[in-house]
Every structure is written in structure tokens, then in C-alpha cells.
Amino acid sequence: MLFVVLLFGISVVFMQFALPAFWIVIDFTVVYLFFFSFYRFSNRWMNLSEKIIRKRIFWSALWIRVGYVLLSYLFFMEMTGLPFEFQSADAMGYHYQGLRIAEFFRMGQFDITPLIYFEKMSSRGIMILMGAVYTIFFDSVVAFRILNSILGAWACVMIFDMARRSFGLRAARVCAAMAVPAPPLIYYCGLHLKEAVIIFLMVFYMNIADRLLKEKQFSVRNLAMLVGTTALMFLFRNALAVALFLSFITALILIPKSETSPPKRFAVAAFLVFSLVLLSMADLETEAQKETMYYVAQKASNLEDHMRLYAQRGNVFATKAKRAVFAPLGFIGPLPTLVDTGQKNIIMLAGAMFFRNIFAFFVFISLYYMVKRKQWRHHIFFITVFFSWLFILSNSGYALQDRFHLVFVPIIILFSGYGISLAEKKSIANFRLYLMFLGGLIFAWNWFKLAGRGWI
């Protein structure tokens, strides 16, 4: 109801810049289908056994994502003449590099250093993966996106597993019902960007780390996978690899003794130190270290530089944005653009952004109960990942970009599922007040988009 009021209310108030009916229908459909699916899955899965529900999660998520991949392929072909999104510079760059790498692989030449030497460390992973898929599936764009769909479905199962381990089966079912039709997670399966793979790697890392922290038995295999995933993450998103690793170390120190025994902590810490020593001898670590230190050096000016760039592109208010604004807004996430600014990708994402805006309320609820019941140390790993990425994002020039906010979505699903399972009558009353606040915030954001361009 709130989204309908916002869609038509903003269209009336800013009539000259109202969204075309085509985009209104798309954004409304995204929001409606999510809440309808969330409601249906919640009811259908509430009494299923754990074994059955894991299968339902995977196959439901897979078919939804594969269906979207095929539909979005046809949509983009119709709208742009290519199977890529609007303004697809990054996607096209990855695609052409993937084609070149595939040519090398087919010729039996696996030394691709000349192709990727001048690429950023954190972009090489997606190019190599794309090249491998193209080699096997004859340069098929759809094949790569179906791989994204499989990884996305697997990530949904792992979100369920983490929620069950940490918050119980009831909350885990809510998390699964939310993750399977989550628009942000589905949308990026249909693009030639690295976000879908990054989310899989992140969720895989978090699941392994959570098992290491909470399972009684010490597992060298899990430790080895944790280290391997950390190294692999540097090939996709440097800052996230650092955030995940430091979050795990923090959790290892702060998690209660009832969760992890001192001998196990010592064994895990010793293995990690030994692994880091080995990694330090590899070129991967050297290049990753250089890239990390570059971003650290740029931290002080990165946000201001990007805001000046946004101002030059049209919105003069961008230079007013400061870290003190981005940090609290990081909880709620990017707000949907419901006026026609010509930014078709952002307009298309309005429903996906609204998903996160809504469930931010239940993140507050879950964090409140964790502190009130003195359980926050039991969930310190998830909390640290959330706040470490919030800190990184609010100090970067990408604080307004949805792609970089996508990292929050798996954690928001975990916390929201727990918050919903704890919700009381008072919480629901406060939720209605939050919806009113959110409506005002979204209206103000759309005014900001127009006023900053001098259009009103």
C-alpha cells in the first residue's frame, strides 16, 4: 500500500517528471510479486521438515532466477538491442575480456597474463570465470547468467542454514521465504556483473566461518575453505575480503566461551597465521596488498571526490553529502527513484531498493533484542560484517550505488527473519510509524533528485 501511494503520489506532485506508465507497472509488479511470494512461502514452509525445506528453497530459488534470466534477456534485447542493461560499460568490458580469455583457452593457452595484467586485481576473477564458462558453452551469455542463478539458489540454502544455526528453525524459515524471492538477489543474476558471484562467495564465507565458530568439532577442511575463499574474494572485491577476514578475527576473540573452546580458538588462529604466511609468498597476496593499501590511502578524499563528480554530472546537492549522512542511511539503504531522471537502471531497481528499505526496521528490532537479552556476542560475526561494511561504504565514493549496497542484503535477511520472529504487537505499531517515516524519506529523496538538477 505504501509503495502504491508513493508511486502515484509522487507522480501527481511532480507531474512533469512522472514515471512513464511502463516503469510504474514494472516497479509495482516487482514489489507485489515479492510480498505475495514471501507470504506464500512463509505459510507453505512453516511446518515442513528441515530436509524437505532445504530442497524446496533451492529449487524454488533456482526456477525463479532462471525464469528471470530468460525474461530479462529478452527485455534488454528489446530495449537496448543487446542482452545487457542500460549503460552497460562494466558488463560489456567483462564480456569482451571473457571472450578473449575463452579464445586463449580453446587454443590450449592457459597463460592469460597478457590479457589481465593491466586489469585491477578485483576485476580479474569475473573475467576468468566468464572466460571459462564461454569456453565450455560456446560464448553463451545465457549460460553465464544461469550459473549466477545456480549460485544464487545455493546462497539461499546457506542463508537458511546460518539462520537455523544462529536463530532457530522458525526464524530460518522466515529468512528462507524472504531470500528466495528477494528482488536485489534475483536482479543481479540477469546481469553480466560480478555482484551475483560476490554475494555467493560472501555467503559461502559467512556460512563456513559461522560453522567454525559454533560447531564443537574442529575442522581443518572448513579452515582451508575459509582461507581459500578469502584469497578468491580478492579477485572480486578487495575491500569485502578484508572486511570478512577482520570480522572473523574479531568474532574469534569476542564470541563466548560456551560457543567456542580456547583450544579450538588457538588451533583456528594458528592455522590462519600459517596460511597468511604462505599467502604472503604468492603474487596474489602482493598485488592484493598493493590494491588494499591504495584504497586505504584514498580513504580521506575518495568520498569527496566522487560527490564532486556527481555534482558535475547534474546534482549540485551531492557535495553536501557527508559521512554523517551516509552512515545512518546505510541501515535503510538506497532509496527508490520514482521520478523520471533518465536513469533507467536506477528506475528499474526501485522495487528492489524498496525491499531493503522495508526490512531495515526489523534489523533494528533484532539488534535491539540481541543487546537487551545480552546475546550480541553470540552473533558478533554477523554484526561485525554488517558494521564493517557500513563503515567502508560510508567512507567511500560508492555510498550511493546500489551494487555496493547489495553486500548488506544477506545480513539484512538474517537479521530481519530473526526480528520478524520476535515481533510483538508493540513492534507492529512501531512498524506502521516507521512506514510513515520511510514514506516521507522517499518523497524527500525524489525532491532532492529533481531540485539538485535545478528542475524544480
C-alpha positions as CSV (number, residue, x, y, z in Angstrom):
1,M,0.0,0.0,0.0
2,L,2.8,2.4,0.9
3,F,4.6,1.8,-2.5
4,V,1.3,2.4,-4.4
5,V,0.8,5.6,-2.5
6,L,4.3,6.7,-3.2
7,L,4.2,5.8,-6.9
8,F,1.0,7.7,-7.6
9,G,1.5,10.5,-5.0
10,I,5.0,11.4,-6.3
11,S,3.7,11.2,-9.9
12,V,1.0,13.7,-9.1
13,V,3.2,16.1,-7.1
14,F,6.0,16.0,-9.7
15,M,3.7,15.5,-12.6
16,Q,6.1,17.0,-15.2
17,F,8.7,14.4,-14.2
18,A,6.3,11.5,-13.5
19,L,7.5,8.0,-14.4
20,P,6.1,6.6,-17.7
21,A,3.3,4.0,-17.0
22,F,5.6,1.3,-18.4
23,W,8.1,1.8,-15.5
24,I,5.3,2.2,-12.9
25,V,3.9,-1.2,-13.9
26,I,7.3,-2.8,-13.7
27,D,8.2,-1.4,-10.3
28,F,4.8,-2.2,-8.8
29,T,4.9,-5.7,-10.2
30,V,8.3,-6.3,-8.5
31,V,7.1,-5.2,-5.1
32,Y,3.8,-7.0,-5.4
33,L,5.3,-10.3,-6.5
34,F,7.9,-10.2,-3.7
35,F,5.4,-9.7,-0.9
36,F,3.0,-12.2,-2.4
37,S,5.7,-14.8,-2.7
38,F,7.1,-14.0,0.8
39,Y,3.6,-14.6,2.2
40,R,3.0,-17.8,0.3
41,F,6.4,-19.3,1.1
42,S,6.2,-18.4,4.7
43,N,2.9,-20.3,5.0
44,R,3.8,-23.3,2.9
45,W,7.2,-23.9,4.6
46,M,6.3,-23.2,8.2
47,N,5.6,-26.9,9.1
48,L,8.0,-28.7,6.7
49,S,10.9,-30.7,8.0
50,E,14.4,-29.3,7.6
51,K,15.4,-31.8,5.0
52,I,12.4,-31.1,2.7
53,I,12.6,-27.3,3.1
54,R,16.2,-27.1,2.0
55,K,15.3,-28.8,-1.3
56,R,12.3,-26.5,-1.7
57,I,14.4,-23.5,-1.1
58,F,17.0,-24.5,-3.7
59,W,14.6,-25.5,-6.5
60,S,12.2,-22.6,-5.9
61,A,15.1,-20.1,-5.9
62,L,16.6,-21.7,-9.0
63,W,13.5,-21.7,-11.1
64,I,12.6,-18.1,-10.2
65,R,16.1,-16.9,-11.1
66,V,16.3,-18.9,-14.3
67,G,12.9,-17.6,-15.4
68,Y,14.1,-14.0,-14.6
69,V,17.3,-14.6,-16.6
70,L,15.4,-15.6,-19.7
71,L,12.8,-12.8,-19.3
72,S,15.4,-10.1,-18.7
73,Y,17.5,-11.3,-21.7
74,L,14.5,-10.7,-24.0
75,F,13.7,-7.5,-22.2
76,F,17.1,-6.0,-22.7
77,M,17.3,-7.2,-26.3
78,E,14.1,-5.4,-27.0
79,M,15.1,-2.2,-25.0
80,T,18.8,-1.8,-25.9
81,G,19.3,-4.2,-28.9
82,L,21.9,-6.1,-26.8
83,P,21.4,-8.6,-24.0
84,F,22.9,-6.1,-21.5
85,E,21.4,-3.5,-19.2
86,F,21.2,0.2,-19.9
87,Q,24.6,2.0,-19.7
88,S,26.4,-1.4,-19.5
89,A,30.0,-0.2,-19.7
90,D,31.3,-2.5,-16.9
91,A,29.3,-5.5,-18.1
92,M,30.4,-5.1,-21.7
93,G,34.1,-4.8,-20.6
94,Y,33.8,-8.0,-18.6
95,H,32.0,-9.7,-21.6
96,Y,34.7,-8.8,-24.2
97,Q,37.5,-9.8,-21.9
98,G,35.7,-13.1,-21.2
99,L,35.5,-13.7,-25.0
100,R,39.3,-13.1,-25.4
101,I,40.1,-15.4,-22.5
102,A,37.9,-18.1,-24.0
103,E,39.8,-17.8,-27.3
104,F,43.1,-18.4,-25.4
105,F,41.6,-21.4,-23.5
106,R,40.3,-23.0,-26.8
107,M,43.8,-22.7,-28.3
108,G,45.2,-24.6,-25.3
109,Q,46.9,-21.4,-24.0
110,F,46.2,-21.1,-20.3
111,D,48.7,-18.3,-19.5
112,I,46.4,-15.3,-19.8
113,T,48.7,-12.9,-18.0
114,P,48.9,-10.6,-21.1
115,L,45.1,-10.2,-21.1
116,I,44.6,-9.4,-17.4
117,Y,47.9,-7.9,-16.4
118,F,46.7,-4.3,-16.6
119,E,43.3,-5.1,-15.1
120,K,42.5,-4.4,-11.4
121,M,43.1,-7.3,-9.1
122,S,39.5,-7.2,-8.0
123,S,38.2,-7.5,-11.6
124,R,40.2,-10.4,-12.8
125,G,38.1,-13.1,-11.1
126,I,34.9,-12.3,-13.0
127,M,36.8,-12.2,-16.3
128,I,38.5,-15.5,-15.8
129,L,35.2,-17.2,-14.6
130,M,33.3,-15.7,-17.6
131,G,36.1,-16.9,-20.0
132,A,35.8,-20.4,-18.5
133,V,32.0,-20.5,-19.0
134,Y,32.3,-19.2,-22.5
135,T,34.9,-21.8,-23.4
136,I,32.5,-24.6,-22.4
137,F,29.2,-23.1,-23.5
138,F,30.3,-21.5,-26.8
139,D,30.3,-17.9,-25.7
140,S,26.8,-18.1,-24.4
141,V,25.7,-15.1,-22.4
142,V,22.7,-17.0,-21.0
143,A,25.0,-19.8,-19.7
144,F,26.9,-17.4,-17.5
145,R,23.7,-16.0,-16.1
146,I,22.3,-19.5,-15.4
147,L,25.5,-20.1,-13.5
148,N,24.6,-17.0,-11.5
149,S,21.2,-18.5,-10.8
150,I,22.6,-21.7,-9.5
151,L,25.0,-19.9,-7.2
152,G,22.1,-17.7,-6.1
153,A,19.9,-20.6,-5.3
154,W,22.8,-22.3,-3.3
155,A,23.3,-19.0,-1.4
156,C,19.6,-19.1,-0.3
157,V,20.1,-22.5,1.2
158,M,23.2,-21.3,3.1
159,I,21.3,-18.3,4.4
160,F,18.7,-20.8,5.8
161,D,21.5,-22.9,7.3
162,M,23.1,-19.9,9.0
163,A,19.7,-18.7,10.4
164,R,18.8,-22.1,11.7
165,R,22.2,-22.4,13.4
166,S,22.0,-19.0,15.0
167,F,18.3,-18.1,15.5
168,G,16.4,-21.3,15.3
169,L,14.2,-23.1,12.8
170,R,11.3,-20.7,12.9
171,A,13.4,-17.7,12.1
172,A,15.3,-19.7,9.5
173,R,12.0,-20.4,7.6
174,V,11.2,-16.7,7.6
175,C,14.7,-15.9,6.3
176,A,14.3,-18.6,3.5
177,A,10.9,-17.2,2.5
178,M,12.5,-13.8,2.2
179,A,15.7,-14.8,0.4
180,V,14.2,-16.9,-2.3
181,P,12.1,-14.1,-3.9
182,A,14.3,-11.2,-2.8
183,P,14.4,-8.7,-5.8
184,P,18.0,-7.5,-5.2
185,L,19.4,-11.0,-5.2
186,I,17.4,-12.0,-8.3
187,Y,18.1,-8.9,-10.4
188,Y,21.9,-9.3,-10.5
189,C,21.6,-12.9,-11.7
190,G,20.4,-11.4,-15.0
191,L,23.4,-9.1,-15.5
192,H,27.0,-9.6,-16.7
193,L,28.4,-8.1,-13.5
194,K,30.3,-9.7,-10.6
195,E,27.8,-8.9,-7.9
196,A,26.0,-12.3,-8.1
197,V,29.3,-14.2,-7.7
198,I,30.4,-11.8,-4.9
199,I,27.2,-12.5,-2.9
200,F,27.7,-16.2,-3.3
201,L,31.3,-16.0,-2.1
202,M,30.3,-13.8,0.8
203,V,27.5,-16.1,1.9
204,F,29.8,-19.2,1.5
205,Y,32.5,-17.5,3.6
206,M,30.0,-16.5,6.3
207,N,28.5,-20.0,6.4
208,I,31.9,-21.6,6.8
209,A,33.0,-19.0,9.4
210,D,29.8,-19.5,11.3
211,R,30.3,-23.3,11.4
212,L,33.9,-22.9,12.6
213,L,32.8,-20.5,15.3
214,K,29.8,-22.5,16.6
215,E,30.3,-26.2,15.8
216,K,32.0,-28.2,18.5
217,Q,34.3,-30.2,16.3
218,F,37.5,-28.6,14.8
219,S,37.5,-28.9,11.0
220,V,40.7,-28.4,9.0
221,R,38.7,-28.8,5.9
222,N,36.5,-25.8,6.8
223,L,39.5,-23.8,7.7
224,A,41.1,-24.5,4.4
225,M,37.9,-23.5,2.6
226,L,37.8,-20.3,4.6
227,V,41.4,-19.3,3.7
228,G,40.8,-20.3,0.0
229,T,37.6,-18.2,-0.2
230,T,39.4,-15.2,1.4
231,A,42.1,-15.4,-1.3
232,L,39.5,-15.9,-4.0
233,M,37.5,-12.9,-2.8
234,F,40.5,-10.6,-3.5
235,L,39.9,-11.4,-7.2
236,F,36.3,-10.0,-7.0
237,R,36.1,-7.3,-4.3
238,N,39.2,-6.3,-2.3
239,A,37.6,-4.4,0.5
240,L,35.0,-7.1,1.2
241,A,37.7,-9.7,1.5
242,V,39.4,-7.5,4.2
243,A,36.1,-6.8,6.0
244,L,35.2,-10.5,6.1
245,F,38.6,-11.6,7.4
246,L,38.8,-8.9,10.1
247,S,35.2,-9.7,11.1
248,F,36.1,-13.3,11.6
249,I,39.2,-12.5,13.7
250,T,37.0,-10.1,15.8
251,A,34.4,-12.8,16.3
252,L,37.1,-15.4,17.2
253,I,38.2,-13.1,20.0
254,L,34.7,-11.9,21.3
255,I,32.5,-14.9,20.9
256,P,31.5,-16.5,24.3
257,K,33.4,-19.5,25.6
258,S,30.2,-21.5,25.5
259,E,30.3,-21.3,21.7
260,T,34.0,-22.0,21.1
261,S,36.5,-23.5,23.4
262,P,40.0,-21.9,24.0
263,P,41.9,-24.8,22.4
264,K,39.7,-24.6,19.3
265,R,40.3,-20.8,19.1
266,F,44.1,-21.3,19.4
267,A,44.0,-24.0,16.6
268,V,42.0,-21.8,14.3
269,A,44.2,-18.8,15.0
270,A,47.4,-20.8,14.4
271,F,46.1,-22.2,11.1
272,L,45.1,-18.7,9.9
273,V,48.6,-17.3,10.8
274,F,50.2,-20.2,9.0
275,S,48.0,-19.7,5.9
276,L,48.7,-16.0,5.8
277,V,52.5,-16.7,5.9
278,L,52.0,-19.0,2.9
279,L,49.9,-16.5,1.1
280,S,52.4,-13.7,1.6
281,M,54.8,-15.7,-0.6
282,A,52.4,-15.6,-3.5
283,D,52.0,-12.9,-6.1
284,L,48.2,-12.8,-5.3
285,E,48.9,-11.5,-1.8
286,T,51.5,-8.9,-3.0
287,E,49.1,-7.5,-5.6
288,A,46.1,-7.6,-3.2
289,Q,48.1,-5.9,-0.6
290,K,49.1,-3.1,-3.0
291,E,45.5,-2.6,-4.0
292,T,44.3,-2.6,-0.4
293,M,46.8,0.0,0.6
294,Y,45.9,2.1,-2.4
295,Y,42.2,2.2,-1.2
296,V,43.3,2.9,2.4
297,A,45.4,5.9,1.2
298,Q,42.5,7.2,-0.8
299,K,40.0,6.9,2.1
300,A,40.3,10.5,3.2
301,S,39.4,12.0,-0.2
302,N,37.5,9.2,-2.0
303,L,34.0,10.2,-0.8
304,E,34.5,14.0,-1.5
305,D,36.0,13.3,-5.0
306,H,33.0,11.1,-6.0
307,M,30.5,13.6,-4.6
308,R,32.1,16.4,-6.7
309,L,31.8,14.1,-9.8
310,Y,28.1,13.5,-9.1
311,A,27.7,17.3,-8.8
312,Q,29.4,17.9,-12.1
313,R,27.0,15.3,-13.7
314,G,24.0,17.3,-12.7
315,N,23.0,17.2,-8.9
316,V,24.6,20.2,-7.2
317,F,23.4,18.9,-3.8
318,A,25.8,15.9,-4.0
319,T,28.6,17.9,-2.4
320,K,26.5,18.4,0.7
321,A,26.6,14.7,1.4
322,K,28.9,13.7,4.3
323,R,29.8,10.6,6.1
324,A,27.5,11.5,8.9
325,V,24.6,11.2,6.4
326,F,25.7,8.0,4.7
327,A,26.4,6.0,7.9
328,P,22.8,6.1,9.3
329,L,21.2,5.9,5.8
330,G,23.4,2.7,5.3
331,F,20.9,0.9,7.6
332,I,18.0,1.8,5.3
333,G,19.8,1.6,2.0
334,P,19.5,3.4,-1.3
335,L,16.0,5.0,-1.7
336,P,13.9,4.3,-4.8
337,T,13.9,6.9,-7.6
338,L,10.2,7.3,-8.5
339,V,10.6,10.3,-10.9
340,D,11.9,10.3,-14.4
341,T,15.6,11.4,-14.3
342,G,16.6,9.4,-17.4
343,Q,18.5,6.9,-15.2
344,K,16.8,3.8,-16.4
345,N,18.8,1.3,-14.5
346,I,18.1,3.1,-11.2
347,I,14.4,3.4,-12.0
348,M,14.2,-0.3,-12.8
349,L,15.7,-1.0,-9.4
350,A,13.2,1.0,-7.5
351,G,11.3,-2.1,-6.3
352,A,14.5,-3.9,-5.3
353,M,15.6,-0.9,-3.3
354,F,12.2,-0.7,-1.5
355,F,12.7,-4.3,-0.4
356,R,15.6,-3.3,1.7
357,N,14.1,-0.1,2.9
358,I,11.1,-2.0,4.4
359,F,13.1,-4.7,6.2
360,A,15.6,-2.3,7.7
361,F,13.0,-1.8,10.5
362,F,13.3,-5.5,11.6
363,V,17.1,-5.2,11.6
364,F,16.7,-2.6,14.3
365,I,14.4,-4.9,16.2
366,S,16.8,-7.8,16.0
367,L,19.8,-5.7,17.1
368,Y,17.7,-4.3,20.0
369,Y,16.7,-7.8,21.3
370,M,20.3,-9.0,20.9
371,V,21.5,-6.2,23.2
372,K,18.5,-6.4,25.6
373,R,18.9,-10.2,26.0
374,K,22.7,-9.9,26.1
375,Q,23.1,-12.2,23.1
376,W,25.0,-9.9,20.9
377,R,28.3,-11.8,21.4
378,H,26.7,-15.0,20.2
379,H,26.0,-13.2,16.8
380,I,29.1,-11.0,16.8
381,F,30.4,-12.3,13.5
382,F,27.3,-11.2,11.6
383,I,27.1,-7.9,13.5
384,T,30.8,-7.1,12.7
385,V,30.4,-7.9,9.0
386,F,27.4,-5.6,8.8
387,F,29.1,-2.6,10.6
388,S,32.5,-3.1,9.0
389,W,30.9,-2.9,5.5
390,L,28.8,0.1,6.6
391,F,32.0,1.9,7.7
392,I,33.8,1.1,4.5
393,L,30.8,2.1,2.3
394,S,30.1,5.4,4.2
395,N,33.8,6.3,3.7
396,S,33.8,5.6,0.0
397,G,32.6,7.2,-3.1
398,Y,30.2,4.3,-3.8
399,A,27.9,5.1,-0.8
400,L,25.0,5.9,-3.2
401,Q,25.4,2.9,-5.6
402,D,23.1,0.0,-5.2
403,R,25.7,-2.5,-6.4
404,F,27.8,-1.9,-3.4
405,H,24.8,-2.0,-1.0
406,L,24.0,-5.5,-2.2
407,V,26.5,-6.9,0.3
408,F,24.1,-5.9,3.1
409,V,21.2,-7.9,1.7
410,P,22.1,-11.4,3.1
411,I,22.8,-10.0,6.6
412,I,19.6,-7.9,6.4
413,I,17.7,-11.1,5.6
414,L,19.3,-12.9,8.5
415,F,18.5,-10.1,11.0
416,S,15.1,-9.4,9.6
417,G,14.0,-13.0,9.8
418,Y,15.1,-13.1,13.5
419,G,13.4,-9.7,14.1
420,I,10.1,-10.8,12.5
421,S,10.1,-14.0,14.6
422,L,10.3,-11.8,17.7
423,A,7.9,-9.1,16.6
424,E,5.2,-8.2,19.2
425,K,2.1,-6.0,19.0
426,K,4.2,-3.0,20.1
427,S,6.7,-3.7,17.3
428,I,3.9,-3.8,14.7
429,A,2.6,-0.5,15.9
430,N,6.1,1.0,15.6
431,F,6.4,-0.6,12.2
432,R,3.4,1.5,11.0
433,L,5.1,4.6,12.3
434,Y,8.3,3.6,10.5
435,L,6.4,3.2,7.3
436,M,5.2,6.8,7.6
437,F,8.8,8.0,8.3
438,L,10.0,5.9,5.3
439,G,7.3,7.4,3.0
440,G,8.4,10.9,3.9
441,L,12.1,10.0,3.4
442,I,11.4,8.6,-0.1
443,F,9.4,11.6,-1.0
444,A,12.2,13.9,0.2
445,W,14.8,11.8,-1.8
446,N,12.8,12.3,-5.0
447,W,12.5,16.0,-4.4
448,F,16.3,16.0,-3.8
449,K,16.9,14.3,-7.2
450,L,14.9,16.9,-9.0
451,A,15.9,20.0,-7.1
452,G,19.6,19.2,-7.2
453,R,19.3,19.2,-11.0
454,G,17.5,22.6,-11.0
455,W,14.4,21.0,-12.5
456,I,12.0,22.3,-9.8
